[in-house]
């Protein structure tokens, strides 16, 4: 993950500060040296780093330590708060016009992911806000741009307005607004053209579209993997167009992540969304406080809960909870849970949201093998209904049949059965603790 070096540097500094009642200036200097190096390595704008380090020093030096915090934790708390502030402080939501439709212009350089993000945003508005968006194909220059948006529209069952590539983008945008009013769409998302770099022709055309449609939002789509270049692009577009927000794409990739920290500070424009994958629903509202927690290795429990809430059926969850308490969990229940967890997103990404996951032995830099999960599913599906409901039936000959049917081996079947038994015991124990049957509660190794 991006910023993985930052948490390690901070943890090393914390160890040296244990037992002190006050944070001394030298302690803060040492910690800030580590923070500064980690941020620069993450490709954060050097002016932003300089001001950030100065702000943290000012707050931390000589500050009395809270009763519940060690000196190192107090500085971490300040770093967390300042990082949150640097990235916008609080979530900046997408605008809603008083009189529909709300008009959103998607702008940015070619290759940043504007067209894909247009589809993701439309889906987000429909699923999360119950809106009726109209996507507009106004990029008449890039080969297949119009076709790409139309294909996305069919996949998402979303309307797309297009007049082909022989009509000016300004006229396309103008007619799209009229069409949206006629068909009662409450959002219009205009996919504009990009260039390989910022040039006068591009900006001139965007200026004309802006003048004609009077957009409520001008969202700049930037590729987080371009690092400092993303910040420079944001600065150029903002100076010319007055952007209202930024969408960072590929924030889940192998990126140093400096754009996420720098772009708000440099442009004073909020990051409104983050692209966290290639799937159509992999667009998340940007929460500065949650991103700061993830950067510092504290996890992101709220996002994890939201993913779970959108993927789990409440009634089914209650039934599973009952089965856990009564030790009635079956392999069919196990398969269902596995499917629901996978629907929440890549497993390694979910693990990174767990607080303290970076400290857990074996979880650091974990790569979840999807093939292994496929093998597990194949083993369970090769069982009879009776075997899934009562694993004690699984004798040697049955296991050999299951291994052959699933293309695996008997040791793999044995391992899964053993893990399933252990999981049932653990879930029953956890359920009992939640009911208050045991005093003291459960202490996870990383809490």
ZAZATOR-570221 format. One line per 5 residues: number of its first residue (from 1); their letters; for each residue z, x, y of C-alpha. Coordinates in nm, 2 decimals. Each point is the difference from the previous one (the first is absolute). Layout:
REM ZAZATOR-570221
NUM	A	Z,X,Y ~ ...
END
This chain:
REM ZAZATOR-570221
1	XXXXX	0.00,0.00,0.00 ~ -0.05,0.10,0.36 ~ 0.30,0.17,0.17 ~ 0.16,0.09,-0.34 ~ 0.09,0.34,0.15
6	XXXXX	0.20,-0.16,0.29 ~ 0.26,-0.16,-0.22 ~ 0.05,0.33,-0.20 ~ 0.05,0.20,0.32 ~ 0.25,-0.25,0.14
11	XXXXX	0.20,-0.01,-0.33 ~ 0.02,0.38,0.00 ~ 0.14,0.00,0.36 ~ 0.25,-0.28,-0.08 ~ 0.16,0.22,-0.28
16	XXXXX	0.08,0.26,0.26 ~ 0.18,-0.25,0.23 ~ 0.24,-0.15,-0.25 ~ 0.37,-0.01,0.09 ~ -0.05,0.03,0.38
21	XXXXX	0.16,-0.26,0.23 ~ -0.25,0.04,0.27 ~ -0.37,0.09,0.02 ~ -0.02,0.34,0.17 ~ -0.30,0.10,0.21
26	XXXXX	-0.09,0.28,-0.24 ~ 0.01,-0.25,-0.30 ~ -0.24,-0.23,0.19 ~ -0.23,0.29,0.10 ~ -0.02,0.11,-0.36
31	XXXXX	-0.08,-0.35,-0.12 ~ -0.25,-0.06,0.27 ~ -0.18,0.32,-0.08 ~ -0.06,-0.15,-0.35 ~ -0.10,-0.34,0.14
36	XXXXX	-0.25,0.16,0.25 ~ -0.16,0.21,-0.27 ~ -0.03,-0.30,-0.24 ~ -0.15,-0.22,0.27 ~ -0.25,0.26,0.11
41	XXXXX	-0.10,0.05,-0.36 ~ -0.06,-0.37,-0.02 ~ -0.25,0.04,0.28 ~ 0.21,-0.18,0.26 ~ -0.12,0.06,0.36
46	XXXXX	0.19,0.31,0.13 ~ 0.10,-0.17,0.33 ~ 0.14,-0.30,-0.20 ~ 0.20,0.25,-0.22 ~ 0.14,0.18,0.31
51	XXXXX	0.12,-0.32,0.16 ~ 0.14,-0.14,-0.32 ~ 0.20,0.31,-0.08 ~ 0.13,0.00,0.36 ~ 0.11,-0.36,-0.02
56	XXXXX	0.18,0.05,-0.34 ~ 0.18,0.31,0.13 ~ 0.12,-0.18,0.31 ~ 0.15,-0.29,-0.20 ~ 0.14,0.22,-0.28
61	XXXXX	0.17,0.29,0.16 ~ 0.38,-0.05,0.03 ~ -0.02,-0.37,-0.11 ~ 0.31,-0.12,-0.18 ~ -0.05,-0.06,-0.37
66	XXXXX	0.03,-0.36,-0.11 ~ 0.28,-0.06,-0.26 ~ -0.25,-0.09,-0.27 ~ -0.24,0.29,0.05 ~ 0.00,0.37,-0.05
71	XXXXX	-0.14,0.21,0.28 ~ -0.33,0.05,-0.18 ~ -0.03,-0.38,-0.06 ~ 0.07,-0.06,0.37 ~ -0.30,0.22,0.10
76	XXXXX	-0.22,-0.17,-0.27 ~ 0.10,-0.34,0.15 ~ -0.11,0.13,0.35 ~ -0.32,0.14,-0.14 ~ -0.07,-0.33,-0.17
81	XXXXX	0.06,-0.20,0.32 ~ -0.21,0.24,0.21 ~ -0.29,-0.01,-0.26 ~ 0.01,-0.38,0.00 ~ -0.01,0.00,0.38
86	XXXXX	-0.29,0.25,0.00 ~ -0.21,-0.22,-0.22 ~ 0.06,-0.31,0.21 ~ 0.36,-0.11,-0.06 ~ -0.07,-0.33,-0.15
91	XXXXX	-0.29,-0.18,-0.17 ~ -0.28,-0.10,0.23 ~ -0.16,-0.32,-0.12 ~ -0.37,-0.11,0.03 ~ -0.06,-0.22,0.30
96	XXXXX	-0.05,-0.37,-0.01 ~ -0.20,-0.17,0.28 ~ 0.15,-0.31,0.16 ~ -0.34,-0.17,-0.04 ~ -0.18,0.09,-0.32
101	XXXXX	-0.19,0.19,-0.11 ~ 0.18,0.33,0.03 ~ -0.27,0.27,0.04 ~ 0.06,0.34,-0.17 ~ -0.24,0.29,0.06
106	XXXXX	0.00,0.27,-0.27 ~ -0.10,0.33,0.14 ~ -0.01,0.36,-0.11 ~ -0.22,0.29,-0.13 ~ -0.24,-0.04,-0.29
111	XXXXX	0.18,0.07,-0.33 ~ 0.35,-0.10,0.11 ~ -0.01,-0.32,-0.20 ~ -0.07,-0.27,0.26 ~ -0.20,-0.24,-0.22
116	XXXXX	0.24,0.02,-0.29 ~ 0.30,-0.04,0.23 ~ -0.17,-0.31,0.16 ~ 0.00,-0.16,-0.35 ~ 0.36,0.11,-0.06
121	XXXXX	0.12,-0.14,0.33 ~ -0.18,-0.33,-0.06 ~ 0.17,-0.03,-0.34 ~ 0.34,0.09,0.15 ~ -0.04,-0.27,0.27
126	XXXXX	-0.09,-0.26,-0.26 ~ 0.27,0.09,-0.26 ~ 0.29,0.09,0.22 ~ -0.06,-0.22,0.31 ~ -0.21,-0.29,-0.14
131	XXXXX	-0.28,0.07,0.25 ~ -0.37,-0.07,-0.03 ~ -0.19,0.31,0.11 ~ -0.37,0.05,0.06 ~ -0.13,0.36,-0.06
136	XXXXX	-0.29,0.11,0.22 ~ -0.26,0.26,-0.10 ~ -0.08,0.17,0.33 ~ -0.08,0.35,-0.13 ~ -0.38,-0.01,0.00
141	XXXXX	-0.05,0.38,-0.02 ~ 0.17,0.12,-0.32 ~ -0.21,-0.06,-0.31 ~ 0.15,-0.28,-0.21 ~ 0.29,-0.07,0.24
146	XXXXX	-0.09,-0.37,0.02 ~ -0.06,-0.02,-0.37 ~ 0.34,0.16,-0.07 ~ 0.18,-0.25,0.22 ~ -0.19,-0.29,-0.16
151	XXXXX	0.09,0.13,-0.35 ~ 0.37,0.02,0.11 ~ -0.02,-0.35,0.13 ~ -0.12,-0.13,-0.34 ~ 0.26,0.20,-0.19
156	XXXXX	0.28,-0.14,0.22 ~ -0.16,-0.35,0.04 ~ 0.00,0.06,0.38 ~ -0.27,-0.10,0.25 ~ -0.22,0.26,0.16
161	XXXXX	-0.21,-0.05,0.31 ~ -0.32,0.21,0.02 ~ -0.33,-0.01,0.19 ~ -0.15,0.30,-0.18 ~ -0.07,0.34,0.15
166	XXXXX	-0.27,-0.10,0.26 ~ 0.24,-0.18,0.24 ~ 0.22,0.19,0.24 ~ 0.37,0.04,-0.09 ~ 0.10,-0.16,0.33
171	XXXXX	-0.21,-0.32,-0.08 ~ 0.14,-0.01,-0.36 ~ 0.36,0.02,0.13 ~ -0.07,-0.27,0.26 ~ -0.16,-0.24,-0.25
176	XXXXX	0.28,0.07,-0.25 ~ 0.27,-0.13,0.25 ~ -0.20,-0.32,0.04 ~ -0.03,-0.04,-0.37 ~ 0.37,0.05,-0.05
181	XXXXX	0.08,-0.27,0.25 ~ -0.24,-0.23,-0.16 ~ 0.14,0.05,-0.35 ~ 0.36,0.02,0.12 ~ 0.08,0.36,-0.11
186	XXXXX	0.31,0.13,0.16 ~ -0.08,0.37,-0.02 ~ -0.33,0.19,0.06 ~ -0.01,0.35,-0.13 ~ -0.29,0.20,0.13
191	XXXXX	-0.11,0.30,-0.20 ~ -0.17,0.22,0.26 ~ -0.21,0.31,-0.04 ~ 0.13,0.35,-0.02 ~ -0.14,0.35,0.05
196	XXXXX	0.07,0.34,-0.16 ~ 0.16,0.09,0.33 ~ 0.09,-0.17,0.33 ~ -0.30,-0.03,0.22 ~ -0.11,-0.19,0.31
201	XXXXX	-0.24,-0.24,-0.18 ~ 0.28,-0.11,-0.23 ~ 0.25,-0.05,0.28 ~ -0.25,-0.18,0.22 ~ -0.08,-0.25,-0.28
206	XXXXX	0.37,-0.06,-0.07 ~ 0.06,-0.05,0.37 ~ -0.27,-0.27,0.01 ~ 0.14,-0.18,-0.30 ~ 0.35,0.01,0.15
211	XXXXX	-0.13,-0.15,0.32 ~ -0.18,-0.28,-0.18 ~ 0.27,-0.11,-0.25 ~ 0.33,0.09,0.19 ~ 0.18,0.12,-0.32
216	XXXXX	0.37,-0.07,-0.05 ~ 0.02,0.31,-0.21 ~ -0.20,0.32,-0.01 ~ 0.11,0.18,-0.32 ~ -0.10,0.36,-0.05
221	XXXXX	-0.05,0.09,-0.37 ~ 0.07,0.37,-0.06 ~ 0.01,0.21,-0.32 ~ 0.35,0.14,-0.04 ~ -0.14,0.28,-0.21
226	XXXXX	-0.18,0.15,0.30 ~ 0.34,0.09,0.14 ~ 0.00,0.13,0.36 ~ -0.36,-0.11,0.04 ~ 0.11,-0.36,-0.05
231	XXXXX	0.23,0.03,0.30 ~ -0.28,0.15,0.22 ~ -0.23,-0.29,-0.10 ~ 0.28,-0.25,0.08 ~ 0.05,0.16,0.34
236	XXXXX	-0.38,-0.02,0.08 ~ -0.04,-0.36,-0.10 ~ 0.31,-0.10,0.19 ~ -0.10,0.16,0.32 ~ -0.34,-0.17,0.00
241	XXXXX	0.08,-0.35,-0.16 ~ 0.37,-0.05,0.03 ~ 0.07,-0.06,-0.37 ~ 0.29,-0.23,-0.08 ~ 0.09,0.14,-0.34
246	XXXXX	-0.09,0.25,-0.28 ~ -0.06,-0.04,-0.37 ~ 0.06,0.31,-0.20 ~ -0.21,0.02,-0.32 ~ 0.06,0.22,-0.31
251	XXXXX	0.37,0.04,0.09 ~ 0.06,0.00,-0.38 ~ -0.22,0.30,-0.06 ~ 0.06,0.37,-0.01 ~ 0.06,0.02,0.37
256	XXXXX	0.25,0.19,0.21 ~ 0.05,-0.32,0.19 ~ 0.03,0.15,0.35 ~ -0.22,-0.28,0.14 ~ 0.27,-0.26,-0.08
261	XXXXX	0.25,0.18,0.21 ~ -0.23,0.12,0.28 ~ -0.23,-0.29,0.08 ~ 0.26,-0.23,0.16 ~ 0.15,0.28,0.21
266	XXXXX	-0.33,0.13,0.13 ~ -0.17,-0.33,0.07 ~ 0.30,-0.23,0.06 ~ -0.18,-0.24,-0.23 ~ 0.18,-0.15,-0.30
271	XXXXX	-0.11,0.05,-0.36 ~ -0.04,-0.36,-0.12 ~ -0.12,0.05,-0.36 ~ -0.02,0.27,-0.27 ~ -0.26,0.01,-0.28
276	XXXXX	0.19,0.09,-0.31 ~ -0.27,0.00,-0.26 ~ -0.35,-0.12,-0.09 ~ 0.08,-0.35,-0.12 ~ -0.08,-0.30,0.23
281	XXXXX	0.37,-0.08,0.05 ~ 0.11,0.37,0.06 ~ 0.05,-0.06,0.38 ~ 0.36,0.00,0.11 ~ 0.16,-0.08,0.34
286	XXXXX	0.12,0.33,0.14 ~ 0.38,0.01,0.03 ~ 0.11,0.32,0.19 ~ 0.36,-0.01,-0.14 ~ -0.12,-0.03,-0.36
291	XXXXX	-0.25,0.28,0.04 ~ 0.27,0.22,0.15 ~ 0.22,-0.07,-0.30 ~ -0.29,0.09,-0.24 ~ -0.07,0.32,0.20
296	XXXXX	0.36,0.11,-0.03 ~ 0.02,-0.08,-0.38 ~ 0.22,-0.30,0.05 ~ -0.23,-0.25,-0.17 ~ -0.13,-0.33,0.13
301	XXXXX	0.20,-0.27,-0.17 ~ -0.12,-0.28,0.23 ~ -0.37,0.06,-0.08 ~ 0.09,0.02,-0.37 ~ 0.18,-0.34,0.02
306	XXXXX	-0.30,-0.16,0.19 ~ -0.24,0.13,-0.27 ~ 0.23,-0.15,-0.27 ~ 0.03,-0.33,0.18 ~ -0.37,-0.04,0.03
311	XXXXX	-0.06,0.09,-0.37 ~ 0.29,-0.16,-0.18 ~ 0.03,-0.37,-0.10 ~ 0.35,-0.11,0.10 ~ 0.04,-0.26,-0.28
316	XXXXX	-0.12,0.25,-0.26 ~ 0.23,0.27,0.14 ~ 0.30,-0.24,-0.04 ~ -0.10,-0.06,-0.36 ~ -0.03,0.38,-0.06
321	XXXXX	0.34,0.05,0.15 ~ 0.15,-0.25,-0.24 ~ -0.17,0.18,-0.29 ~ 0.14,0.33,0.11 ~ 0.35,-0.14,0.00
326	XXXXX	-0.03,-0.15,-0.34 ~ -0.20,0.30,-0.14 ~ -0.30,-0.22,-0.09 ~ -0.26,0.21,0.17 ~ -0.32,0.02,-0.20
331	XXXXX	-0.30,0.23,0.00 ~ -0.20,-0.28,0.16 ~ 0.25,0.00,0.29 ~ -0.04,0.38,0.01 ~ -0.38,-0.03,0.03
336	XXXXX	0.03,-0.26,0.28 ~ 0.24,0.22,0.20 ~ -0.23,0.30,-0.04 ~ -0.29,-0.20,0.13 ~ 0.20,-0.12,0.30
341	XXXXX	0.12,0.35,0.09 ~ -0.36,0.13,-0.03 ~ -0.12,-0.28,0.23 ~ 0.24,0.14,0.27 ~ -0.20,0.32,0.03
346	XXXXX	-0.02,0.35,-0.16 ~ 0.32,0.08,-0.18 ~ 0.05,0.35,0.16 ~ -0.03,-0.17,0.35 ~ 0.27,-0.25,-0.10
351	XXXXX	0.22,0.28,-0.12 ~ -0.03,0.18,0.34 ~ 0.14,-0.31,0.17 ~ 0.33,0.03,-0.20 ~ 0.28,0.16,0.20
356	XXXXX	0.08,0.34,-0.13 ~ -0.29,0.00,-0.24 ~ -0.09,0.36,0.11 ~ 0.34,0.12,-0.12 ~ -0.02,-0.16,-0.35
361	XXXXX	-0.08,0.25,-0.27 ~ -0.35,-0.06,-0.13 ~ -0.11,-0.23,0.28 ~ -0.10,0.27,0.25 ~ -0.37,0.03,0.03
366	XXXXX	-0.04,-0.25,-0.29 ~ -0.34,-0.10,-0.11 ~ 0.00,-0.33,-0.19 ~ -0.25,0.01,-0.29 ~ -0.17,-0.34,0.01
371	XXXXX	-0.15,0.08,-0.35 ~ 0.35,0.00,-0.14 ~ 0.06,-0.35,0.14 ~ -0.33,-0.11,-0.16 ~ 0.13,0.14,-0.34
376	XXXXX	0.32,-0.19,0.04 ~ -0.19,-0.33,0.07 ~ -0.22,0.07,-0.30 ~ 0.30,0.06,-0.23 ~ 0.17,-0.33,0.10
381	XXXXX	-0.32,-0.20,-0.02 ~ -0.06,0.13,-0.36 ~ 0.33,-0.16,-0.10 ~ 0.02,-0.35,-0.15 ~ 0.17,-0.27,0.20
386	XXXXX	0.30,0.01,-0.24 ~ 0.02,0.38,0.05 ~ 0.00,-0.02,0.38 ~ 0.28,-0.25,-0.01 ~ 0.21,0.18,-0.26
391	XXXXX	-0.06,0.38,0.00 ~ 0.24,0.04,-0.29 ~ -0.28,-0.12,-0.23 ~ -0.19,0.33,0.07 ~ 0.03,0.19,-0.32
396	XXXXX	-0.21,0.31,-0.10 ~ -0.31,-0.19,-0.12 ~ -0.01,-0.23,0.30 ~ 0.03,0.30,0.23 ~ -0.29,0.18,-0.18
401	XXXXX	-0.21,-0.32,0.05 ~ 0.09,-0.02,0.37 ~ -0.08,0.37,0.05 ~ -0.34,-0.04,-0.16 ~ -0.08,-0.32,0.19
406	XXXXX	0.09,0.15,0.34 ~ -0.16,0.34,-0.06 ~ 0.33,0.18,0.03 ~ 0.24,0.17,-0.24 ~ 0.32,-0.12,-0.19
411	XXXXX	0.22,0.24,0.21 ~ -0.14,-0.17,0.32 ~ 0.09,-0.34,-0.14 ~ 0.35,0.12,-0.10 ~ 0.05,0.15,0.35
416	XXXXX	-0.10,-0.33,0.17 ~ 0.23,-0.21,-0.23 ~ 0.29,0.24,0.07 ~ -0.06,-0.01,0.38 ~ -0.02,-0.38,-0.01
421	XXXXX	0.34,-0.02,-0.18 ~ 0.15,0.24,0.26 ~ -0.15,-0.20,0.28 ~ 0.15,-0.33,-0.14 ~ 0.35,0.16,-0.02
426	XXXXX	-0.03,0.14,0.35 ~ -0.12,-0.33,0.15 ~ 0.28,-0.19,-0.17 ~ 0.25,0.25,0.14 ~ -0.15,-0.02,0.35
431	XXXXX	0.01,-0.38,-0.02 ~ 0.36,0.01,-0.10 ~ 0.09,0.22,0.29 ~ -0.18,-0.23,0.24 ~ 0.22,-0.28,-0.13
436	XXXXX	0.31,0.20,0.08 ~ 0.09,0.04,-0.37 ~ 0.08,0.36,0.05 ~ 0.19,0.16,0.29 ~ -0.14,0.27,0.21
441	XXXXX	-0.36,-0.09,-0.03 ~ -0.28,0.23,-0.12 ~ -0.05,0.34,0.17 ~ -0.36,0.12,-0.02 ~ -0.03,0.38,-0.02
446	XX	-0.19,0.02,0.33 ~ 0.21,-0.24,0.22
END
